[in-house]
Amino acid sequence: MTSKPNEKSDNYLIFKLRPLQLDDLDAVIEIDRLSLPTPTKKGIYQYELVQNQLAHYRVLVVEGNGRTSELIGFAGFWLMGDEIHVSMIAVHPAWRRKRLGERLLADLLEQAKASQAVLVTLEVREHNTAAQSLYHKYKFEVVGRRKRYYKDTGEDAILMTLFLT
Ligand SMILES: CC(C)(COP(=O)(O)OP(=O)(O)OC[C@H]1O[C@@H](n2cnc3c(N)ncnc32)[C@H](O)[C@@H]1OP(=O)(O)O)[C@@H](O)C(=O)NCCC(=O)NCCS
Protein backbone atom coordinates (compact mmCIF):
# COMPACT_ATOMS: atom_id res chain seq x y z
CA MET A 1 0.00 0.00 0.00
CA THR A 2 1.28 3.48 -0.82
CA SER A 3 1.80 5.72 2.20
CA LYS A 4 0.58 9.29 2.31
CA PRO A 5 2.83 12.34 2.32
CA ASN A 6 3.52 13.81 5.76
CA GLU A 7 3.53 17.61 5.62
CA LYS A 8 5.70 17.94 8.76
CA SER A 9 8.54 15.59 7.96
CA ASP A 10 8.52 15.25 4.21
CA ASN A 11 11.02 18.05 3.55
CA TYR A 12 13.71 15.39 3.52
CA LEU A 13 12.24 13.18 0.86
CA ILE A 14 14.13 12.33 -2.29
CA PHE A 15 12.28 11.81 -5.55
CA LYS A 16 13.97 9.74 -8.25
CA LEU A 17 13.09 8.79 -11.80
CA ARG A 18 14.24 5.50 -13.26
CA PRO A 19 13.21 3.02 -15.99
CA LEU A 20 10.21 0.76 -15.33
CA GLN A 21 11.08 -2.80 -14.25
CA LEU A 22 8.99 -5.98 -14.07
CA ASP A 23 8.92 -5.76 -10.25
CA ASP A 24 7.16 -2.41 -10.53
CA LEU A 25 4.10 -3.68 -12.38
CA ASP A 26 1.87 -4.28 -9.33
CA ALA A 27 2.42 -0.71 -8.11
CA VAL A 28 1.86 0.62 -11.63
CA ILE A 29 -1.46 -1.16 -12.13
CA GLU A 30 -2.60 0.02 -8.67
CA ILE A 31 -1.97 3.66 -9.65
CA ASP A 32 -3.60 3.00 -13.02
CA ARG A 33 -6.66 1.49 -11.26
CA LEU A 34 -6.97 4.57 -9.04
CA SER A 35 -6.58 6.90 -12.02
CA LEU A 36 -8.71 5.65 -14.89
CA PRO A 37 -12.42 4.82 -15.27
CA THR A 38 -11.46 1.45 -16.81
CA PRO A 39 -8.26 -0.04 -15.40
CA THR A 40 -5.59 -1.29 -17.76
CA LYS A 41 -4.76 -5.00 -17.49
CA LYS A 42 -1.36 -5.90 -16.07
CA GLY A 43 -0.58 -7.83 -19.26
CA ILE A 44 -0.74 -4.61 -21.26
CA TYR A 45 2.03 -3.02 -19.17
CA GLN A 46 3.97 -6.28 -19.28
CA TYR A 47 3.73 -6.21 -23.08
CA GLU A 48 4.84 -2.58 -23.13
CA LEU A 49 7.86 -3.37 -21.00
CA VAL A 50 8.96 -6.69 -22.46
CA GLN A 51 7.86 -6.73 -26.10
CA ASN A 52 7.00 -3.28 -27.40
CA GLN A 53 10.26 -1.93 -28.79
CA LEU A 54 8.67 1.50 -29.27
CA ALA A 55 7.63 1.86 -25.62
CA HIS A 56 9.64 3.75 -23.01
CA TYR A 57 8.37 3.94 -19.45
CA ARG A 58 9.85 5.57 -16.39
CA VAL A 59 8.68 5.53 -12.79
CA LEU A 60 8.88 8.09 -10.01
CA VAL A 61 9.90 6.76 -6.61
CA VAL A 62 10.08 8.48 -3.25
CA GLU A 63 12.76 7.64 -0.69
CA GLY A 64 14.26 9.00 2.52
CA ASN A 65 13.04 10.00 5.95
CA GLY A 66 12.83 6.37 7.05
CA ARG A 67 10.64 5.36 4.14
CA THR A 68 11.40 2.38 1.98
CA SER A 69 11.45 3.30 -1.70
CA GLU A 70 7.87 3.63 -2.97
CA LEU A 71 6.63 3.95 -6.52
CA ILE A 72 4.22 6.90 -6.67
CA GLY A 73 3.96 7.73 -10.38
CA PHE A 74 4.90 6.73 -13.88
CA ALA A 75 4.89 7.95 -17.46
CA GLY A 76 5.30 6.27 -20.81
CA PHE A 77 5.58 7.05 -24.49
CA TRP A 78 6.03 5.39 -27.84
CA LEU A 79 8.87 6.60 -30.01
CA MET A 80 7.92 6.40 -33.69
CA GLY A 81 10.54 7.98 -35.92
CA ASP A 82 10.74 11.64 -35.00
CA GLU A 83 7.40 11.59 -33.16
CA ILE A 84 6.59 10.50 -29.65
CA HIS A 85 3.10 9.64 -28.43
CA VAL A 86 2.41 9.93 -24.71
CA SER A 87 0.67 6.69 -23.69
CA MET A 88 0.19 7.42 -19.98
CA ILE A 89 1.20 9.70 -17.16
CA ALA A 90 -0.14 9.19 -13.66
CA VAL A 91 0.60 10.10 -10.05
CA HIS A 92 -0.83 8.21 -7.07
CA PRO A 93 -3.85 10.19 -5.76
CA ALA A 94 -2.19 10.63 -2.33
CA TRP A 95 0.73 12.44 -3.99
CA ARG A 96 -1.05 14.72 -6.45
CA ARG A 97 -0.73 18.53 -6.66
CA LYS A 98 2.91 18.46 -5.58
CA ARG A 99 4.38 19.16 -9.01
CA LEU A 100 5.18 15.47 -9.48
CA GLY A 101 3.08 15.07 -12.63
CA GLU A 102 5.01 18.04 -13.92
CA ARG A 103 8.29 16.34 -13.02
CA LEU A 104 7.25 13.21 -14.93
CA LEU A 105 6.17 15.23 -17.97
CA ALA A 106 9.34 17.35 -17.97
CA ASP A 107 11.43 14.17 -17.78
CA LEU A 108 9.44 12.64 -20.64
CA LEU A 109 10.04 15.73 -22.77
CA GLU A 110 13.77 15.57 -22.00
CA GLN A 111 13.80 11.96 -23.19
CA ALA A 112 11.90 12.99 -26.31
CA LYS A 113 14.49 15.66 -27.11
CA ALA A 114 17.34 13.25 -26.45
CA SER A 115 15.70 10.84 -28.93
CA GLN A 116 15.73 13.56 -31.62
CA ALA A 117 11.91 13.66 -31.64
CA VAL A 118 10.36 16.83 -33.02
CA LEU A 119 6.68 16.23 -32.28
CA VAL A 120 4.87 15.03 -29.16
CA THR A 121 1.25 13.86 -29.50
CA LEU A 122 -1.32 12.66 -27.01
CA GLU A 123 -5.03 12.06 -26.41
CA VAL A 124 -6.81 13.16 -23.26
CA ARG A 125 -10.40 12.69 -22.08
CA GLU A 126 -12.58 15.75 -22.58
CA HIS A 127 -13.46 15.92 -18.85
CA ASN A 128 -9.91 15.40 -17.61
CA THR A 129 -9.25 19.03 -16.77
CA ALA A 130 -6.28 18.27 -14.50
CA ALA A 131 -4.31 16.58 -17.27
CA GLN A 132 -5.36 19.13 -19.89
CA SER A 133 -4.21 21.94 -17.62
CA LEU A 134 -0.86 20.20 -17.12
CA TYR A 135 -0.39 19.83 -20.89
CA HIS A 136 -1.38 23.45 -21.54
CA LYS A 137 1.16 24.53 -18.94
CA TYR A 138 3.81 22.79 -21.06
CA LYS A 139 2.57 24.55 -24.22
CA PHE A 140 0.72 21.66 -25.80
CA GLU A 141 -1.97 22.85 -28.21
CA VAL A 142 -5.34 21.34 -29.01
CA VAL A 143 -5.32 20.13 -32.63
CA GLY A 144 -8.40 17.95 -32.84
CA ARG A 145 -11.13 15.92 -31.23
CA ARG A 146 -12.22 12.30 -31.70
CA LYS A 147 -15.93 11.95 -30.98
CA ARG A 148 -16.89 9.38 -28.31
CA TYR A 149 -13.42 7.87 -28.50
CA TYR A 150 -13.55 6.42 -24.97
CA LYS A 151 -16.12 3.62 -25.05
CA ASP A 152 -16.38 3.32 -21.23
CA THR A 153 -17.68 6.87 -20.59
CA GLY A 154 -18.53 8.00 -24.11
CA GLU A 155 -16.16 10.94 -23.73
CA ASP A 156 -14.47 12.59 -26.67
CA ALA A 157 -10.69 12.46 -26.95
CA ILE A 158 -8.96 15.82 -27.19
CA LEU A 159 -5.86 15.59 -29.39
CA MET A 160 -2.94 17.72 -28.30
CA THR A 161 0.50 18.24 -29.77
CA LEU A 162 3.73 19.98 -28.91
CA PHE A 163 6.54 20.78 -31.35
CA LEU A 164 9.98 20.45 -29.78
CA THR A 165 12.38 23.13 -30.91
C1 LIG B 1 -2.73 14.61 -14.49
C2 LIG B 1 -1.84 14.26 -13.28
C3 LIG B 1 -0.72 13.33 -13.75
C4 LIG B 1 -1.26 15.54 -12.69
O1 LIG B 1 -0.35 15.17 -11.66
P1 LIG B 1 -0.07 16.10 -10.39
O2 LIG B 1 1.19 15.63 -9.78
O3 LIG B 1 -1.25 16.16 -9.50
O4 LIG B 1 0.12 17.52 -11.09
P2 LIG B 1 1.13 18.69 -10.67
O5 LIG B 1 1.06 18.93 -9.21
O6 LIG B 1 2.47 18.39 -11.27
O7 LIG B 1 0.47 19.91 -11.43
C5 LIG B 1 1.06 20.50 -12.57
C6 LIG B 1 0.01 21.30 -13.29
O8 LIG B 1 -1.03 20.43 -13.73
C7 LIG B 1 -2.29 21.10 -13.61
N1 LIG B 1 -3.13 20.39 -12.63
C8 LIG B 1 -2.79 19.29 -11.92
N2 LIG B 1 -3.85 18.88 -11.19
C9 LIG B 1 -4.86 19.72 -11.46
C10 LIG B 1 -6.20 19.79 -11.01
N3 LIG B 1 -6.71 18.90 -10.14
N4 LIG B 1 -6.98 20.78 -11.49
C11 LIG B 1 -6.50 21.66 -12.37
N5 LIG B 1 -5.21 21.67 -12.83
C12 LIG B 1 -4.41 20.68 -12.37
C13 LIG B 1 -1.99 22.51 -13.18
O9 LIG B 1 -1.77 23.27 -14.35
C14 LIG B 1 -0.68 22.33 -12.43
O10 LIG B 1 0.08 23.50 -12.42
P3 LIG B 1 -0.07 24.53 -11.18
O11 LIG B 1 0.29 23.75 -9.94
O12 LIG B 1 0.91 25.62 -11.51
O13 LIG B 1 -1.51 24.98 -11.17
C15 LIG B 1 -2.68 13.57 -12.17
O14 LIG B 1 -3.85 14.34 -11.92
C16 LIG B 1 -3.11 12.16 -12.48
O15 LIG B 1 -2.37 11.20 -12.23
N6 LIG B 1 -4.32 11.97 -13.03
C17 LIG B 1 -4.85 10.64 -13.35
C18 LIG B 1 -4.17 10.04 -14.56
C19 LIG B 1 -4.45 10.85 -15.80
O16 LIG B 1 -5.57 11.30 -16.02
N7 LIG B 1 -3.42 10.98 -16.65
C20 LIG B 1 -3.51 11.70 -17.90
C21 LIG B 1 -3.85 10.76 -18.99
S1 LIG B 1 -3.94 11.64 -20.54
PDBQT file of the ligand as one rigid body, heavy atoms in Angstrom, charges set to zero:
ROOT
HETATM    1  C1  LIG A 201      -2.725  14.615 -14.486  1.00  0.00    +0.000 C 
HETATM    2  C2  LIG A 201      -1.844  14.256 -13.282  1.00  0.00    +0.000 C 
HETATM    3  C3  LIG A 201      -0.716  13.333 -13.752  1.00  0.00    +0.000 C 
HETATM    4  C4  LIG A 201      -1.255  15.539 -12.689  1.00  0.00    +0.000 C 
HETATM    5  O1  LIG A 201      -0.354  15.167 -11.657  1.00  0.00    +0.000 OA
HETATM    6  P1  LIG A 201      -0.068  16.100 -10.385  1.00  0.00    +0.000 P 
HETATM    7  O2  LIG A 201       1.193  15.635  -9.776  1.00  0.00    +0.000 OA
HETATM    8  O3  LIG A 201      -1.248  16.159  -9.502  1.00  0.00    +0.000 OA
HETATM    9  O4  LIG A 201       0.119  17.517 -11.086  1.00  0.00    +0.000 OA
HETATM   10  P2  LIG A 201       1.126  18.689 -10.675  1.00  0.00    +0.000 P 
HETATM   11  O5  LIG A 201       1.063  18.933  -9.214  1.00  0.00    +0.000 OA
HETATM   12  O6  LIG A 201       2.472  18.386 -11.275  1.00  0.00    +0.000 OA
HETATM   13  O7  LIG A 201       0.466  19.909 -11.427  1.00  0.00    +0.000 OA
HETATM   14  C5  LIG A 201       1.065  20.502 -12.569  1.00  0.00    +0.000 C 
HETATM   15  C6  LIG A 201       0.009  21.304 -13.288  1.00  0.00    +0.000 C 
HETATM   16  O8  LIG A 201      -1.028  20.428 -13.726  1.00  0.00    +0.000 OA
HETATM   17  C7  LIG A 201      -2.290  21.100 -13.606  1.00  0.00    +0.000 C 
HETATM   18  N1  LIG A 201      -3.128  20.386 -12.631  1.00  0.00    +0.000 N 
HETATM   19  C8  LIG A 201      -2.788  19.295 -11.920  1.00  0.00    +0.000 A 
HETATM   20  N2  LIG A 201      -3.847  18.878 -11.188  1.00  0.00    +0.000 NA
HETATM   21  C9  LIG A 201      -4.859  19.724 -11.456  1.00  0.00    +0.000 A 
HETATM   22  C10 LIG A 201      -6.197  19.791 -11.011  1.00  0.00    +0.000 A 
HETATM   23  N3  LIG A 201      -6.707  18.902 -10.140  1.00  0.00    +0.000 N 
HETATM   24  N4  LIG A 201      -6.982  20.783 -11.491  1.00  0.00    +0.000 NA
HETATM   25  C11 LIG A 201      -6.497  21.664 -12.375  1.00  0.00    +0.000 A 
HETATM   26  N5  LIG A 201      -5.211  21.672 -12.827  1.00  0.00    +0.000 NA
HETATM   27  C12 LIG A 201      -4.407  20.683 -12.374  1.00  0.00    +0.000 A 
HETATM   28  C13 LIG A 201      -1.994  22.512 -13.184  1.00  0.00    +0.000 C 
HETATM   29  O9  LIG A 201      -1.773  23.272 -14.354  1.00  0.00    +0.000 OA
HETATM   30  C14 LIG A 201      -0.681  22.332 -12.433  1.00  0.00    +0.000 C 
HETATM   31  O10 LIG A 201       0.083  23.503 -12.415  1.00  0.00    +0.000 OA
HETATM   32  P3  LIG A 201      -0.068  24.533 -11.176  1.00  0.00    +0.000 P 
HETATM   33  O11 LIG A 201       0.295  23.750  -9.944  1.00  0.00    +0.000 OA
HETATM   34  O12 LIG A 201       0.908  25.624 -11.510  1.00  0.00    +0.000 OA
HETATM   35  O13 LIG A 201      -1.509  24.976 -11.172  1.00  0.00    +0.000 OA
HETATM   36  C15 LIG A 201      -2.685  13.567 -12.166  1.00  0.00    +0.000 C 
HETATM   37  O14 LIG A 201      -3.845  14.343 -11.915  1.00  0.00    +0.000 OA
HETATM   38  C16 LIG A 201      -3.111  12.155 -12.484  1.00  0.00    +0.000 C 
HETATM   39  O15 LIG A 201      -2.371  11.198 -12.226  1.00  0.00    +0.000 OA
HETATM   40  N6  LIG A 201      -4.323  11.969 -13.025  1.00  0.00    +0.000 N 
HETATM   41  C17 LIG A 201      -4.846  10.636 -13.346  1.00  0.00    +0.000 C 
HETATM   42  C18 LIG A 201      -4.166  10.037 -14.560  1.00  0.00    +0.000 C 
HETATM   43  C19 LIG A 201      -4.451  10.848 -15.800  1.00  0.00    +0.000 C 
HETATM   44  O16 LIG A 201      -5.571  11.305 -16.021  1.00  0.00    +0.000 OA
HETATM   45  N7  LIG A 201      -3.418  10.977 -16.650  1.00  0.00    +0.000 N 
HETATM   46  C20 LIG A 201      -3.511  11.695 -17.899  1.00  0.00    +0.000 C 
HETATM   47  C21 LIG A 201      -3.849  10.755 -18.987  1.00  0.00    +0.000 C 
HETATM   48  S1  LIG A 201      -3.944  11.640 -20.541  1.00  0.00    +0.000 SA
ENDROOT
TORSDOF 0
